Amino acid sequence: MQKKGISRRIDELGRIVIPKEIRRNLKIRESDELDITIDGENIILNKHEVLEKDNIIDEYIKLLGKYINKNILFTSKDNVLSSFLIDKESIDTLDNKITELILNRKKYDNTNSNIVNLDKYYIIDPIIINGDLLGSIICYSNSEINDKDKCLLDFTRIFFEKHLEYE
């Protein structure tokens, strides 16, 4: 990442404002957490990711994807943390349209309607723990996502919420 220098004054409560352009480029939203560390004379801010790669979740996603033969993504609000991809394409970040759907905190299912035209069948199911949106489970495919698949996806979301709640 290219280093850029911007000066900001600290207010009487010790706060500084991170410029909108920087927040937009780094996808930092209101109420996101930042990690603050000290390195010598430098103060370092890092975007705090609540969700991280997890071996149990990684294995579960792979098994689920193989079992239902669909593409499965486990995501934070805007990054892919784990995936099973039938077509083996690599996905690290999410499209802005998908991120918007996740941030709406509602389950999206275009298997019965056409909410967003992605030329695929898909389900986006947010993971919410104690009222906090952490990420989502996304399933997409060129073939129909049937009721059995939907049931397994619901179970997966519930399992992940319970698993992550106790971490």
C-alpha positions as CSV (number, residue, x, y, z in Angstrom):
1,M,0.0,0.0,0.0
2,Q,1.3,3.4,-0.9
3,K,2.1,5.7,2.1
4,K,0.3,9.0,2.1
5,G,0.7,11.7,4.7
6,I,-2.3,13.6,6.0
7,S,-2.2,15.8,9.1
8,R,-5.1,15.9,11.5
9,R,-5.6,17.8,14.8
10,I,-6.6,15.9,17.9
11,D,-9.7,17.4,19.6
12,E,-10.1,18.0,23.4
13,L,-11.3,14.4,23.9
14,G,-8.3,12.9,22.1
15,R,-10.2,12.0,18.9
16,I,-9.1,12.3,15.3
17,V,-11.1,12.0,12.1
18,I,-10.0,9.5,9.5
19,P,-10.7,11.1,6.1
20,K,-13.7,9.8,4.2
21,E,-11.5,8.7,1.2
22,I,-9.3,6.6,3.4
23,R,-12.4,5.0,5.1
24,R,-13.9,4.3,1.8
25,N,-10.7,2.8,0.3
26,L,-10.2,0.5,3.4
27,K,-13.9,-0.2,3.7
28,I,-14.0,1.1,7.3
29,R,-17.6,1.8,8.3
30,E,-19.2,3.6,11.2
31,S,-19.0,1.4,14.3
32,D,-16.2,-0.8,12.8
33,E,-13.5,-1.6,15.3
34,L,-9.8,-0.5,14.8
35,D,-6.8,-2.1,16.5
36,I,-4.4,0.5,17.9
37,T,-0.8,-0.4,18.4
38,I,2.4,1.5,19.2
39,D,5.6,0.9,17.3
40,G,8.3,3.2,18.7
41,E,7.1,6.7,18.0
42,N,4.4,5.5,15.6
43,I,0.7,4.9,16.3
44,I,-0.6,2.2,14.0
45,L,-4.3,1.7,13.2
46,N,-5.5,-1.6,11.7
47,K,-9.0,-2.6,10.7
48,H,-10.1,-5.2,13.3
49,E,-11.6,-8.3,11.7
50,V,-14.0,-10.0,14.1
51,L,-14.0,-13.2,12.0
52,E,-10.8,-14.9,11.1
53,K,-9.9,-18.1,9.3
54,D,-10.9,-21.1,11.5
55,N,-9.9,-24.7,10.7
56,I,-13.3,-26.1,11.8
57,I,-15.2,-23.7,9.7
58,D,-12.8,-24.2,6.8
59,E,-13.3,-28.0,6.9
60,Y,-17.1,-27.7,7.3
61,I,-17.4,-25.4,4.3
62,K,-15.4,-27.8,2.1
63,L,-17.5,-30.8,3.3
64,L,-20.8,-28.9,2.7
65,G,-19.8,-27.7,-0.7
66,K,-18.8,-31.2,-1.8
67,Y,-22.0,-32.8,-0.3
68,I,-24.4,-30.4,-2.0
69,N,-22.2,-29.8,-5.1
70,K,-22.5,-26.0,-4.9
71,N,-20.1,-23.0,-4.4
72,I,-20.0,-22.0,-0.7
73,L,-18.4,-18.9,0.8
74,F,-17.9,-18.0,4.4
75,T,-17.3,-14.3,4.6
76,S,-16.6,-11.4,7.0
77,K,-18.6,-8.2,6.0
78,D,-16.4,-7.8,2.9
79,N,-13.8,-10.6,2.6
80,V,-14.0,-14.3,1.8
81,L,-12.5,-16.2,4.7
82,S,-13.2,-19.8,3.5
83,S,-14.6,-21.3,0.3
84,F,-15.5,-24.4,-1.6
85,L,-15.6,-23.5,-5.3
86,I,-16.7,-26.0,-7.9
87,D,-15.1,-24.0,-10.8
88,K,-11.9,-23.4,-8.7
89,E,-12.0,-19.6,-9.4
90,S,-10.3,-17.7,-6.6
91,I,-12.4,-15.2,-4.7
92,D,-10.8,-13.1,-1.9
93,T,-13.1,-10.0,-1.8
94,L,-16.8,-9.5,-2.3
95,D,-18.5,-7.4,-5.0
96,N,-19.9,-4.2,-3.6
97,K,-23.5,-5.3,-4.4
98,I,-23.0,-8.5,-2.4
99,T,-21.4,-6.5,0.5
100,E,-24.5,-4.3,0.5
101,L,-26.8,-7.3,0.7
102,I,-24.8,-8.7,3.7
103,L,-24.9,-5.3,5.4
104,N,-28.8,-5.2,5.1
105,R,-28.7,-8.1,7.7
106,K,-31.4,-10.0,5.9
107,K,-31.4,-13.4,4.1
108,Y,-31.5,-13.1,0.3
109,D,-32.7,-15.9,-1.8
110,N,-33.1,-15.4,-5.5
111,T,-34.1,-19.1,-6.1
112,N,-37.7,-18.0,-6.1
113,S,-37.4,-14.5,-7.4
114,N,-34.9,-12.2,-9.0
115,I,-33.8,-9.7,-6.3
116,V,-30.4,-9.2,-7.9
117,N,-29.5,-10.6,-11.3
118,L,-26.2,-12.5,-10.9
119,D,-27.1,-15.0,-13.7
120,K,-26.9,-17.7,-11.0
121,Y,-29.1,-19.1,-8.2
122,Y,-27.8,-17.8,-4.9
123,I,-28.5,-17.5,-1.2
124,I,-26.8,-15.0,1.1
125,D,-27.5,-15.7,4.8
126,P,-26.0,-13.2,7.4
127,I,-24.3,-14.4,10.5
128,I,-25.4,-12.3,13.5
129,I,-24.3,-12.9,17.1
130,N,-25.6,-10.9,20.0
131,G,-27.0,-8.3,17.5
132,D,-23.7,-7.8,15.8
133,L,-23.4,-8.6,12.1
134,L,-20.2,-10.6,11.6
135,G,-20.4,-12.0,8.1
136,S,-22.4,-14.4,6.0
137,I,-22.7,-17.8,4.4
138,I,-23.1,-17.5,0.6
139,C,-24.2,-20.4,-1.7
140,Y,-24.4,-19.9,-5.4
141,S,-24.7,-22.2,-8.4
142,N,-25.7,-22.5,-12.0
143,S,-28.1,-25.3,-11.0
144,E,-31.1,-25.0,-8.7
145,I,-30.6,-24.8,-4.9
146,N,-33.2,-27.2,-3.6
147,D,-35.0,-27.4,-0.2
148,K,-32.5,-29.9,1.2
149,D,-29.6,-27.6,0.3
150,K,-31.5,-24.6,1.9
151,C,-32.0,-26.7,5.1
152,L,-28.3,-27.5,5.3
153,L,-27.4,-23.9,4.7
154,D,-29.7,-22.8,7.6
155,F,-28.2,-25.5,9.8
156,T,-24.7,-24.3,8.8
157,R,-25.5,-20.7,9.7
158,I,-26.9,-21.7,13.1
159,F,-23.9,-24.0,13.8
160,F,-21.5,-21.2,12.9
161,E,-23.3,-18.7,15.1
162,K,-23.1,-21.0,18.1
163,H,-19.5,-21.9,17.3
164,L,-18.4,-18.3,17.0
165,E,-20.5,-17.1,20.0
166,Y,-18.2,-19.1,22.4
167,E,-14.9,-18.0,20.9
